[in-house]
């Protein structure tokens, strides 16, 4: 006998502000389900999850949960009233003697249960909500953006816990690597409808693109049919008025069907305005050391940032990634060492704390009162990369509607605040872009667009992120900050850093220890061309880069070979046009990266020989 679902929603309809969020929605969550809940920002993912949790009452429909089935929901903004500590709040539903469960979770999440809620940050409050859910271990867990504000170490711990749990869970996240690792089914919210596919997030984008292709084809056929019927109506209706009223009514029905189709939301019209070309050397740091309250951030750190570099800073929360970037930008003085900036720098900063947004100001004022965007003598226009635009028109480019223009910033969701900050940054011209946790709250389509923009950006990018997939897609160099002042350079993104670190930790014959901050040794499979031993005339960073470039060249060559093998299929274009397009774009991108890497290697070899 089949067991009842853990949760059943039937014919759910819900309207907010006159607009339907869902209409006639039905779904079930079974035992053992591991479901990704995906959709654009504003599509209703969090609202649906609150309906599933029983926190939002629908206008119509039923929610059914079998007796004695426990459903847990990770609150985004918990109420800590009446609780002295975060731990006291998180443990309120645990039985006597089960407090140890919270201690185990707190250690994994790097969450301080003794923190006073009044002094806790938003990230600490969200970690408390996640810790409470994980400690209570319900049969069905509803997790809304659990990885936001977690560092990579805590994300890895949470991923391991969810991988081995026997509970079912529904998961909202924009962290591709997290979703791919954990999910076995996908719920996709699109324009008020929910579709389900019995494969995890790994197959979502191909499924989405195929669905949209089929939809576009059906819409095209409908348009052609309407056009044909309309021509008949104009040319032949007078001669056959009585006999063909049914056909006229059918034409009216077709037009009504076309009018009722809801158009897909487009992607934000984001663009990066590039300023004047900076000098070849953007930033040089010599012997940087810094301590805060007895905690060492960096010690004896050297770095040369060249024009066009994409440098990612990774490490646990609180290790000092943002502090190091501020030292490199000249916003914070080091205790020791110095920083030298190149010529013609124009710097734009995406702030993880959203501190550059006044929560009480309206979206309109947030743009028009920005000194870098204000248009003299105008209260309704903003300067966008040297061109005046109406503020509402510019907001619409970032998917805000006219009604939101006069709403306060504090009314926005996390994803909307991120888009508003991007709108301000992208109105400027720049040749150095600093992105401190840009991926929090952005939906997958916007992340894809941001990645593409960064790929075409001629300037330099300094990036802090805990999104492993985004790091792999964007970063060309990774600086791993591992605590106690250690900051080590690795070629490539997150996966490259992990593989190099593992190789570096493999036992090897005894040899003299490398100096602090040095790069890992090359892998045994010596690439071509073989790197020369570091010579006088190269900086530390250039020596490291010269050693690492052959591995980068080998990796790109291998990727190009795989793409060539894929594109050699003569039927790929007709069978899977989206896959063909993506493979072609990837081939061009990697070929350009390979050409650049080989040119850089030759230049460094020449400099070393000189």
MIKE-17017 format. One record per residue (C-alpha): residue number from 1; x, y, z. Coordinates in Angstrom, 2 decimals, always signed. Example, Ala and Ser with C-alpha at 12.3 -4.5 7.8 and 13.67 -1.06 7.14 Angstrom:
<sites>
> vexvex:px:py:pz
> 1:+12.30:-4.50:+7.80
> 2:+13.67:-1.06:+7.14
</sites>
This chain:
<sites>
> vexvex:px:py:pz
> 1:+0.00:+0.00:+0.00
> 2:+1.40:+3.38:-1.05
> 3:+2.23:+5.72:+1.82
> 4:+0.56:+9.12:+1.98
> 5:+2.66:+12.13:+0.93
> 6:+4.32:+14.09:+3.71
> 7:+2.67:+17.22:+2.28
> 8:-0.11:+17.70:-0.26
> 9:-1.27:+21.01:-1.75
> 10:-4.46:+20.84:-3.83
> 11:-5.94:+23.56:-6.08
> 12:-4.10:+26.39:-4.28
> 13:-4.90:+29.94:-5.39
> 14:-3.39:+33.05:-3.84
> 15:-3.56:+36.72:-4.78
> 16:-1.43:+39.62:-3.50
> 17:-2.26:+43.22:-4.37
> 18:-4.75:+42.21:-7.06
> 19:-2.26:+40.05:-8.95
> 20:-2.55:+36.24:-8.77
> 21:+0.59:+34.56:-7.44
> 22:-0.79:+31.03:-7.94
> 23:-4.02:+29.73:-9.45
> 24:-5.07:+26.09:-9.23
> 25:-1.66:+24.92:-8.02
> 26:-1.31:+21.30:-6.83
> 27:+1.79:+19.43:-5.71
> 28:+2.95:+16.71:-3.33
> 29:+6.15:+16.04:-1.40
> 30:+6.85:+12.36:-0.77
> 31:+9.04:+10.64:+1.80
> 32:+12.68:+10.79:+0.79
> 33:+12.14:+13.66:-1.66
> 34:+15.07:+16.00:-2.20
> 35:+13.56:+18.82:-4.19
> 36:+15.01:+22.01:-5.65
> 37:+12.45:+24.83:-5.75
> 38:+13.59:+27.24:-8.46
> 39:+12.29:+30.30:-10.28
> 40:+13.04:+33.94:-10.97
> 41:+13.26:+36.49:-8.16
> 42:+9.70:+37.57:-7.43
> 43:+8.14:+34.44:-8.94
> 44:+6.73:+33.35:-5.56
> 45:+9.21:+30.74:-4.32
> 46:+9.30:+32.00:-0.72
> 47:+5.53:+32.57:-0.73
> 48:+4.92:+29.00:-1.89
> 49:+7.26:+27.68:+0.79
> 50:+5.31:+29.63:+3.44
> 51:+2.09:+28.08:+2.13
> 52:+3.77:+24.66:+2.40
> 53:+4.78:+25.51:+5.98
> 54:+1.24:+26.60:+6.87
> 55:+2.33:+30.20:+7.55
> 56:+0.36:+31.75:+4.67
> 57:-3.30:+30.88:+4.16
> 58:-4.28:+30.55:+0.48
> 59:-7.45:+32.15:-0.91
> 60:-8.59:+28.74:-2.11
> 61:-7.40:+25.16:-1.88
> 62:-6.23:+22.77:+0.81
> 63:-2.97:+21.86:+2.55
> 64:-2.81:+18.34:+3.96
> 65:-0.17:+16.85:+6.28
> 66:-0.62:+13.35:+7.79
> 67:-1.11:+13.21:+11.58
> 68:+2.12:+13.21:+13.65
> 69:+4.20:+14.31:+10.62
> 70:+6.63:+17.08:+11.57
> 71:+7.28:+19.88:+9.08
> 72:+10.05:+22.40:+9.82
> 73:+10.59:+25.75:+8.12
> 74:+13.74:+27.88:+8.19
> 75:+12.53:+31.37:+8.98
> 76:+14.18:+34.26:+7.16
> 77:+13.43:+36.88:+9.82
> 78:+12.80:+35.14:+13.17
> 79:+11.24:+36.89:+16.17
> 80:+13.61:+36.59:+19.15
> 81:+11.39:+38.52:+21.57
> 82:+11.63:+37.11:+25.10
> 83:+14.84:+35.14:+24.51
> 84:+18.15:+36.17:+26.05
> 85:+20.36:+34.34:+23.54
> 86:+20.17:+32.94:+20.02
> 87:+20.77:+29.46:+21.43
> 88:+17.87:+29.75:+23.88
> 89:+15.56:+30.62:+20.99
> 90:+16.94:+27.84:+18.77
> 91:+16.56:+25.17:+21.50
> 92:+13.01:+26.07:+22.58
> 93:+11.40:+22.98:+21.00
> 94:+14.08:+20.45:+21.96
> 95:+13.30:+17.94:+24.72
> 96:+15.26:+17.97:+27.94
> 97:+18.66:+16.42:+27.38
> 98:+18.66:+17.08:+23.61
> 99:+20.50:+20.41:+23.81
> 100:+23.63:+18.64:+22.61
> 101:+22.04:+18.47:+19.14
> 102:+22.10:+22.25:+18.95
> 103:+25.74:+22.32:+20.08
> 104:+26.72:+19.94:+17.26
> 105:+24.90:+22.04:+14.67
> 106:+26.27:+25.30:+16.10
> 107:+29.82:+24.03:+15.72
> 108:+29.26:+23.02:+12.11
> 109:+27.61:+26.34:+11.19
> 110:+30.10:+28.46:+13.17
> 111:+27.11:+29.82:+15.07
> 112:+27.48:+31.33:+18.57
> 113:+24.44:+30.20:+20.63
> 114:+25.39:+32.59:+23.46
> 115:+25.04:+35.73:+21.32
> 116:+22.45:+38.31:+22.43
> 117:+19.83:+38.64:+19.64
> 118:+19.93:+42.44:+20.04
> 119:+23.59:+42.53:+18.94
> 120:+23.40:+39.72:+16.36
> 121:+23.79:+40.51:+12.68
> 122:+21.23:+39.46:+10.08
> 123:+23.52:+36.63:+9.03
> 124:+23.83:+35.35:+12.62
> 125:+20.05:+35.41:+13.01
> 126:+19.62:+33.38:+9.84
> 127:+22.21:+30.88:+10.99
> 128:+20.27:+30.56:+14.26
> 129:+17.11:+29.76:+12.27
> 130:+19.00:+27.13:+10.27
> 131:+20.56:+25.68:+13.44
> 132:+17.13:+25.36:+15.05
> 133:+15.73:+23.49:+12.06
> 134:+18.71:+21.14:+11.78
> 135:+18.68:+20.37:+15.53
> 136:+14.93:+19.65:+15.56
> 137:+15.35:+17.29:+12.53
> 138:+11.72:+17.22:+11.27
> 139:+10.55:+14.64:+8.73
> 140:+10.17:+17.39:+6.12
> 141:+12.53:+20.38:+6.05
> 142:+11.67:+23.55:+4.13
> 143:+14.89:+25.53:+3.56
> 144:+14.72:+29.02:+2.06
> 145:+18.21:+30.20:+1.00
> 146:+20.08:+28.31:+3.75
> 147:+23.54:+29.05:+2.27
> 148:+23.21:+32.85:+2.35
> 149:+25.72:+34.32:+4.84
> 150:+27.47:+30.95:+5.23
> 151:+31.13:+30.61:+4.29
> 152:+32.31:+27.73:+2.10
> 153:+33.37:+25.64:+5.10
> 154:+29.91:+25.90:+6.69
> 155:+28.23:+25.25:+3.32
> 156:+30.29:+22.06:+2.96
> 157:+29.22:+20.96:+6.46
> 158:+25.54:+21.64:+5.69
> 159:+25.83:+19.84:+2.35
> 160:+27.26:+16.77:+4.09
> 161:+24.49:+16.81:+6.72
> 162:+21.72:+17.05:+4.13
> 163:+23.35:+14.40:+1.98
> 164:+23.11:+11.81:+4.78
> 165:+19.76:+12.84:+6.30
> 166:+16.77:+10.50:+6.02
> 167:+14.37:+13.45:+6.09
> 168:+12.77:+14.87:+2.96
> 169:+13.55:+18.47:+2.09
> 170:+12.54:+21.25:-0.28
> 171:+15.37:+23.66:-0.98
> 172:+15.46:+27.21:-2.37
> 173:+18.98:+28.29:-3.29
> 174:+20.87:+30.10:-6.02
> 175:+24.05:+28.14:-5.27
> 176:+24.34:+25.85:-8.29
> 177:+26.97:+23.56:-6.75
> 178:+24.83:+23.09:-3.62
> 179:+21.69:+22.30:-5.64
> 180:+23.49:+19.93:-8.01
> 181:+25.03:+17.99:-5.13
> 182:+21.80:+17.46:-3.18
> 183:+18.63:+17.43:-5.26
> 184:+16.84:+14.58:-7.08
> 185:+13.74:+16.43:-8.30
> 186:+12.96:+20.00:-9.36
> 187:+9.90:+22.20:-8.83
> 188:+9.99:+25.15:-11.22
> 189:+7.76:+28.19:-10.63
> 190:+7.18:+30.15:-13.81
> 191:+4.44:+32.79:-14.19
> 192:+2.21:+31.29:-11.50
> 193:+2.48:+27.68:-12.72
> 194:+4.54:+24.96:-11.02
> 195:+6.12:+22.20:-13.06
> 196:+7.89:+19.15:-11.63
> 197:+10.67:+17.07:-13.15
> 198:+12.05:+13.93:-11.53
> 199:+15.66:+14.92:-11.99
> 200:+17.78:+17.17:-9.80
> 201:+18.98:+20.66:-10.57
> 202:+21.73:+19.26:-12.81
> 203:+19.17:+18.92:-15.61
> 204:+17.11:+22.02:-14.86
> 205:+18.58:+24.50:-17.33
> 206:+18.28:+22.12:-20.30
> 207:+14.68:+21.35:-19.28
> 208:+13.86:+25.07:-18.89
> 209:+15.37:+25.98:-22.26
> 210:+13.52:+23.14:-24.02
> 211:+10.24:+24.17:-22.38
> 212:+10.72:+27.75:-23.54
> 213:+11.66:+26.65:-27.05
> 214:+8.47:+24.56:-27.28
> 215:+6.46:+27.47:-25.91
> 216:+7.94:+29.90:-28.45
> 217:+7.20:+27.45:-31.26
> 218:+3.57:+27.05:-30.13
> 219:+3.19:+30.83:-29.85
> 220:+4.63:+31.29:-33.33
> 221:+2.18:+28.74:-34.77
> 222:-0.72:+30.46:-32.98
> 223:+0.33:+33.84:-34.38
> 224:+0.45:+32.41:-37.90
> 225:-2.99:+30.86:-37.48
> 226:-4.47:+34.14:-36.20
> 227:-2.92:+36.00:-39.13
> 228:-4.34:+33.48:-41.61
> 229:-7.83:+33.55:-40.07
> 230:-7.79:+37.36:-39.90
> 231:-6.97:+37.52:-43.63
> 232:-9.88:+35.16:-44.36
> 233:-12.18:+37.31:-42.23
> 234:-11.30:+40.46:-44.15
> 235:-11.45:+38.89:-47.62
> 236:-14.30:+36.40:-47.40
> 237:-16.68:+37.21:-44.58
> 238:-19.04:+39.43:-46.62
> 239:-19.88:+36.60:-49.03
> 240:-20.36:+33.94:-46.37
> 241:-21.63:+35.95:-43.40
> 242:-24.36:+33.53:-42.25
> 243:-22.50:+30.28:-42.77
> 244:-19.23:+31.25:-41.07
> 245:-20.11:+32.97:-37.82
> 246:-18.62:+29.95:-36.02
> 247:-15.28:+30.57:-37.71
> 248:-15.42:+34.25:-36.73
> 249:-16.06:+33.28:-33.12
> 250:-13.13:+30.83:-33.33
> 251:-10.90:+33.69:-34.49
> 252:-12.03:+35.76:-31.51
> 253:-11.20:+32.83:-29.22
> 254:-7.73:+32.52:-30.75
> 255:-7.09:+36.23:-30.17
> 256:-8.29:+35.92:-26.57
> 257:-6.00:+32.93:-26.03
> 258:-3.04:+34.90:-27.38
> 259:-3.89:+37.94:-25.24
> 260:-4.12:+35.80:-22.10
> 261:-0.69:+34.29:-22.54
> 262:+1.66:+35.65:-19.90
> 263:+4.96:+36.78:-21.32
> 264:+8.13:+35.57:-19.69
> 265:+10.01:+38.06:-17.58
> 266:+13.14:+39.14:-19.41
> 267:+16.56:+39.41:-17.89
> 268:+17.80:+42.66:-16.42
> 269:+19.31:+44.96:-19.06
> 270:+22.62:+45.07:-17.24
> 271:+25.76:+46.47:-18.81
> 272:+29.17:+47.39:-17.44
> 273:+30.40:+50.82:-18.45
> 274:+34.12:+50.61:-19.00
> 275:+36.21:+53.65:-18.14
> 276:+39.58:+54.64:-19.59
> 277:+42.17:+51.90:-19.88
> 278:+44.11:+51.60:-16.66
> 279:+47.84:+51.14:-16.45
> 280:+49.14:+47.62:-17.03
> 281:+49.89:+47.30:-13.31
> 282:+46.74:+48.05:-11.34
> 283:+47.79:+47.40:-7.73
> 284:+51.11:+46.42:-6.17
> 285:+51.24:+45.37:-2.52
> 286:+54.55:+44.95:-0.71
> 287:+54.91:+43.15:+2.63
> 288:+51.39:+43.85:+3.93
> 289:+50.76:+42.94:+7.57
> 290:+47.64:+43.69:+9.59
> 291:+46.19:+42.71:+12.96
> 292:+42.82:+43.47:+14.55
> 293:+42.34:+42.92:+18.30
> 294:+45.29:+40.55:+18.37
> 295:+44.02:+38.60:+15.33
> 296:+46.43:+38.41:+12.41
> 297:+44.77:+39.15:+9.04
> 298:+47.83:+38.97:+6.76
> 299:+51.54:+38.80:+7.33
> 300:+54.22:+39.75:+4.79
> 301:+51.74:+39.61:+1.90
> 302:+52.91:+40.56:-1.62
> 303:+50.64:+40.87:-4.63
> 304:+50.76:+42.38:-8.11
> 305:+47.37:+42.87:-9.78
> 306:+47.62:+43.24:-13.55
> 307:+45.04:+44.82:-15.84
> 308:+42.35:+42.25:-16.70
> 309:+43.01:+39.96:-13.72
> 310:+40.02:+38.23:-12.09
> 311:+41.14:+37.63:-8.51
> 312:+38.91:+35.79:-6.03
> 313:+39.43:+35.98:-2.27
> 314:+38.16:+32.91:-0.40
> 315:+38.22:+31.76:+3.21
> 316:+36.03:+31.42:+6.31
> 317:+33.82:+34.27:+7.48
> 318:+35.78:+36.67:+9.65
> 319:+39.19:+35.70:+8.26
> 320:+39.67:+39.21:+6.80
> 321:+38.86:+38.99:+3.07
> 322:+37.07:+42.34:+2.96
> 323:+39.78:+43.93:+5.15
> 324:+42.49:+42.80:+2.73
> 325:+40.59:+44.22:-0.24
> 326:+40.14:+47.53:+1.57
> 327:+43.88:+47.65:+2.20
> 328:+44.50:+47.01:-1.49
> 329:+42.09:+49.83:-2.35
> 330:+43.76:+52.20:+0.11
> 331:+40.70:+52.47:+2.36
> 332:+42.52:+50.89:+5.33
> 333:+46.16:+51.43:+6.26
> 334:+48.27:+48.30:+6.85
> 335:+50.31:+47.96:+10.03
> 336:+53.33:+47.23:+7.86
> 337:+54.01:+47.34:+4.15
> 338:+52.72:+49.55:+1.39
> 339:+50.28:+49.63:-1.52
> 340:+50.92:+51.34:-4.84
> 341:+48.14:+52.05:-7.35
> 342:+48.55:+52.21:-11.11
> 343:+47.38:+55.05:-13.33
> 344:+43.84:+56.01:-14.44
> 345:+42.00:+53.83:-11.92
> 346:+38.20:+54.16:-11.76
> 347:+36.88:+51.85:-9.03
> 348:+33.28:+50.66:-8.54
> 349:+32.34:+48.67:-5.41
> 350:+29.49:+46.21:-4.79
> 351:+29.11:+46.13:-1.00
> 352:+27.99:+42.86:+0.63
> 353:+26.36:+44.72:+3.56
> 354:+24.31:+46.89:+1.14
> 355:+25.59:+49.77:+3.31
> 356:+25.50:+52.12:+0.32
> 357:+21.68:+51.84:+0.27
> 358:+19.61:+53.94:+2.70
> 359:+16.73:+51.67:+3.82
> 360:+14.41:+54.65:+4.37
> 361:+15.03:+56.24:+0.96
> 362:+12.87:+55.40:-2.04
> 363:+14.27:+53.65:-5.08
> 364:+13.79:+56.93:-6.98
> 365:+15.82:+58.92:-4.43
> 366:+18.47:+56.20:-4.15
> 367:+19.34:+56.84:-7.79
> 368:+18.65:+60.57:-8.27
> 369:+20.46:+61.59:-5.05
> 370:+23.57:+59.57:-5.87
> 371:+26.28:+62.18:-6.66
> 372:+27.64:+59.95:-9.44
> 373:+24.20:+59.67:-11.10
> 374:+22.59:+63.06:-10.41
> 375:+21.68:+65.21:-13.42
> 376:+22.05:+68.93:-12.70
> 377:+18.69:+70.72:-12.64
> 378:+16.64:+67.52:-13.00
> 379:+14.85:+65.50:-10.32
> 380:+13.59:+62.71:-12.58
> 381:+16.66:+61.81:-14.62
> 382:+19.85:+59.94:-13.84
> 383:+23.18:+59.88:-15.63
> 384:+23.90:+56.39:-16.95
> 385:+27.38:+56.00:-18.41
> 386:+27.32:+59.62:-19.58
> 387:+23.77:+59.55:-20.99
> 388:+20.74:+61.01:-19.11
> 389:+17.82:+58.59:-18.65
> 390:+14.47:+58.85:-16.92
> 391:+14.75:+57.22:-13.51
> 392:+11.70:+54.97:-14.02
> 393:+12.97:+53.80:-17.40
> 394:+16.31:+52.90:-15.87
> 395:+14.65:+51.06:-12.98
> 396:+12.62:+49.05:-15.50
> 397:+15.87:+47.90:-17.12
> 398:+16.60:+46.18:-13.80
> 399:+13.13:+44.57:-13.63
> 400:+11.50:+47.06:-11.23
> 401:+7.99:+48.21:-12.13
> 402:+6.78:+51.82:-12.01
> 403:+4.89:+51.24:-8.75
> 404:+8.12:+50.35:-6.94
> 405:+9.90:+53.59:-7.84
> 406:+8.43:+55.44:-4.83
> 407:+8.65:+52.46:-2.45
> 408:+11.30:+52.49:+0.31
> 409:+14.44:+50.38:-0.10
> 410:+13.55:+48.49:+3.10
> 411:+10.48:+47.02:+1.34
> 412:+12.65:+45.21:-1.22
> 413:+13.65:+41.56:-1.10
> 414:+17.32:+40.63:-0.87
> 415:+17.47:+39.96:-4.62
> 416:+15.82:+43.30:-5.42
> 417:+18.31:+45.17:-3.19
> 418:+21.15:+43.44:-5.00
> 419:+19.69:+44.50:-8.37
> 420:+19.28:+48.10:-7.16
> 421:+22.90:+48.21:-6.05
> 422:+23.96:+46.77:-9.40
> 423:+21.91:+49.50:-11.11
> 424:+23.91:+52.14:-9.24
> 425:+27.26:+50.53:-9.91
> 426:+26.53:+49.91:-13.60
> 427:+25.59:+53.54:-14.17
> 428:+29.25:+54.39:-13.52
> 429:+32.20:+53.80:-15.76
> 430:+35.00:+51.79:-14.18
> 431:+38.11:+49.83:-14.92
> 432:+38.35:+48.12:-11.50
> 433:+35.28:+46.30:-10.22
> 434:+35.13:+45.12:-6.59
> 435:+32.38:+42.55:-5.94
> 436:+31.94:+41.63:-2.26
> 437:+29.44:+38.74:-2.09
> 438:+27.54:+39.71:-5.27
> 439:+25.79:+36.34:-5.63
> 440:+23.67:+36.50:-2.45
> 441:+19.96:+36.60:-3.35
> 442:+20.42:+36.92:-7.13
> 443:+18.47:+34.42:-9.22
> 444:+20.22:+32.04:-11.58
> 445:+19.37:+33.96:-14.76
> 446:+20.79:+37.20:-13.31
> 447:+23.90:+35.34:-12.15
> 448:+24.36:+33.99:-15.69
> 449:+24.09:+37.51:-17.10
> 450:+26.52:+38.92:-14.52
> 451:+29.00:+36.16:-15.35
> 452:+28.75:+36.96:-19.07
> 453:+29.28:+40.67:-18.39
> 454:+32.38:+39.95:-16.32
> 455:+33.69:+37.73:-19.11
> 456:+33.46:+40.64:-21.57
> 457:+34.72:+43.28:-19.11
> 458:+38.15:+44.61:-20.07
> 459:+38.87:+45.93:-16.59
> 460:+40.09:+44.20:-13.44
> 461:+37.83:+42.29:-11.02
> 462:+38.38:+41.67:-7.30
> 463:+35.81:+39.17:-6.06
> 464:+34.71:+37.80:-2.68
> 465:+32.23:+34.94:-2.91
> 466:+31.24:+31.65:-1.29
> 467:+29.50:+30.45:-4.47
> 468:+31.83:+27.71:-5.75
> 469:+30.25:+27.50:-9.20
> 470:+30.47:+31.29:-9.70
> 471:+34.12:+31.28:-8.59
> 472:+34.92:+28.56:-11.13
> 473:+33.20:+30.51:-13.90
> 474:+34.80:+33.89:-13.17
> 475:+38.11:+33.71:-11.29
> 476:+41.50:+33.34:-12.99
> 477:+43.42:+33.54:-9.70
> 478:+42.33:+32.57:-6.18
> 479:+43.81:+33.94:-2.96
> 480:+43.02:+31.53:-0.14
> 481:+42.97:+33.16:+3.30
> 482:+43.30:+30.34:+5.79
> 483:+43.76:+32.22:+9.07
> 484:+46.76:+33.26:+11.16
> 485:+47.90:+35.66:+8.45
> 486:+48.27:+33.02:+5.71
> 487:+47.18:+34.16:+2.26
> 488:+48.25:+31.88:-0.61
> 489:+47.87:+32.40:-4.36
> 490:+46.52:+29.67:-6.62
> 491:+45.93:+29.73:-10.36
> 492:+42.30:+29.32:-11.47
> 493:+38.99:+29.22:-9.60
> 494:+37.65:+27.21:-6.67
> 495:+38.04:+23.73:-8.19
> 496:+41.58:+24.53:-9.35
> 497:+42.44:+25.77:-5.85
> 498:+41.05:+22.60:-4.28
> 499:+42.98:+20.27:-6.60
> 500:+46.23:+22.21:-6.18
> 501:+45.86:+22.27:-2.40
> 502:+45.22:+18.51:-2.30
> 503:+48.31:+17.88:-4.39
> 504:+50.32:+20.23:-2.19
> 505:+49.21:+18.27:+0.90
> 506:+50.24:+14.90:-0.62
> 507:+53.30:+13.49:+1.22
> 508:+56.46:+14.08:-0.80
> 509:+60.20:+13.48:-0.33
> 510:+61.70:+15.75:+2.30
> 511:+62.85:+19.09:+0.99
> 512:+63.47:+22.58:+2.22
> 513:+60.24:+24.32:+3.25
> 514:+58.87:+26.94:+0.89
> 515:+58.60:+30.51:+2.20
> 516:+55.24:+31.66:+3.58
> 517:+52.83:+32.82:+0.88
> 518:+54.52:+30.83:-1.87
> 519:+52.48:+29.01:-4.49
> 520:+52.00:+25.22:-4.57
> 521:+54.48:+23.20:-6.59
> 522:+53.58:+22.22:-10.15
> 523:+51.90:+18.84:-10.65
> 524:+54.09:+15.86:-11.65
> 525:+52.59:+15.79:-15.15
> 526:+54.86:+18.54:-16.45
> 527:+52.97:+20.71:-18.91
> 528:+54.29:+22.17:-22.10
> 529:+55.90:+24.61:-22.31
> 530:+58.09:+23.74:-19.30
> 531:+58.38:+26.70:-16.93
> 532:+61.79:+28.15:-16.29
> 533:+63.09:+28.41:-12.76
> 534:+62.24:+31.81:-11.25
> 535:+64.91:+34.33:-12.13
> 536:+65.86:+37.81:-10.93
> 537:+63.79:+40.49:-12.60
> 538:+60.41:+38.90:-11.82
> 539:+58.32:+39.85:-8.80
> 540:+57.15:+37.10:-6.45
> 541:+53.68:+37.12:-8.03
> 542:+55.14:+36.99:-11.55
> 543:+57.39:+34.06:-10.61
> 544:+54.36:+32.25:-9.22
> 545:+52.34:+33.07:-12.33
> 546:+55.13:+31.78:-14.60
> 547:+55.12:+28.49:-12.71
> 548:+51.33:+28.15:-12.83
> 549:+50.62:+29.20:-16.42
> 550:+51.61:+25.85:-18.01
> 551:+48.95:+24.12:-15.87
> 552:+46.40:+26.70:-16.96
> 553:+47.42:+26.14:-20.60
> 554:+47.11:+22.36:-20.24
> 555:+43.69:+22.65:-18.60
> 556:+42.37:+24.96:-21.33
> 557:+43.80:+22.72:-24.05
> 558:+42.03:+19.69:-22.54
> 559:+38.73:+21.59:-22.29
> 560:+39.01:+22.73:-25.92
> 561:+39.64:+19.14:-27.01
> 562:+36.46:+17.97:-25.23
> 563:+34.43:+20.77:-26.83
> 564:+35.84:+19.96:-30.27
> 565:+34.79:+16.33:-29.78
> 566:+31.28:+17.46:-28.82
> 567:+30.94:+19.86:-31.76
> 568:+32.18:+17.21:-34.18
> 569:+28.72:+15.62:-33.97
> 570:+27.06:+16.79:-37.27
> 571:+23.54:+16.39:-35.82
> 572:+24.13:+18.35:-32.62
> 573:+22.88:+21.66:-34.07
> 574:+19.52:+20.26:-35.19
> 575:+19.07:+17.90:-32.23
> 576:+20.13:+20.22:-29.39
> 577:+20.52:+23.80:-30.68
> 578:+20.86:+25.30:-27.17
> 579:+23.65:+22.88:-26.27
> 580:+25.34:+23.60:-29.59
> 581:+25.19:+27.37:-28.96
> 582:+26.58:+27.06:-25.44
> 583:+29.36:+24.73:-26.59
> 584:+30.30:+27.14:-29.40
> 585:+30.40:+30.08:-26.99
> 586:+32.46:+28.05:-24.52
> 587:+34.89:+27.08:-27.29
> 588:+35.43:+30.72:-28.28
> 589:+35.84:+31.77:-24.65
> 590:+38.41:+29.06:-23.87
> 591:+40.32:+29.65:-27.10
> 592:+40.62:+33.35:-26.24
> 593:+41.75:+32.44:-22.71
> 594:+44.33:+30.00:-24.13
> 595:+45.72:+32.64:-26.51
> 596:+45.98:+35.12:-23.64
> 597:+47.67:+32.57:-21.35
> 598:+50.23:+31.63:-24.00
> 599:+50.99:+35.30:-24.71
> 600:+51.38:+36.00:-21.00
> 601:+53.73:+33.01:-20.60
> 602:+55.92:+34.22:-23.45
> 603:+56.08:+37.75:-22.01
> 604:+57.05:+36.47:-18.56
> 605:+59.65:+34.10:-20.05
> 606:+61.17:+37.02:-21.95
> 607:+61.21:+39.16:-18.83
> 608:+62.77:+36.36:-16.77
> 609:+65.46:+35.84:-19.43
> 610:+66.23:+39.54:-19.50
</sites>
